[in-house]
């Protein structure tokens, strides 16, 4: 006897939409608790604030940029022009 599947045995996935919201810090906990309790919310992805650069990382990056600019001024380093950068896009 051949194997037959009942047409209703397959789950169909309904189209889902994605929403990005900007919530004030003061309302964040309340909103997340509310969202987690909505039966139709299937997935919540929270922004990982720990991935943001630290003050030291930002200052180190600026220092490195100033160092490179100085090397360029001295002729030790050739940098691309703004036009060359835009042409790459």
Secondary structure as GFF3:
##gff-version 3
##sequence-region A 1 89
A	DSSP	three_ten_helix	7	9	.	.	.	ID=ss1
A	DSSP	alpha_helix	25	36	.	.	.	ID=ss2
A	DSSP	three_ten_helix	49	51	.	.	.	ID=ss3
A	DSSP	alpha_helix	55	73	.	.	.	ID=ss4
A	DSSP	alpha_helix	82	88	.	.	.	ID=ss5
###
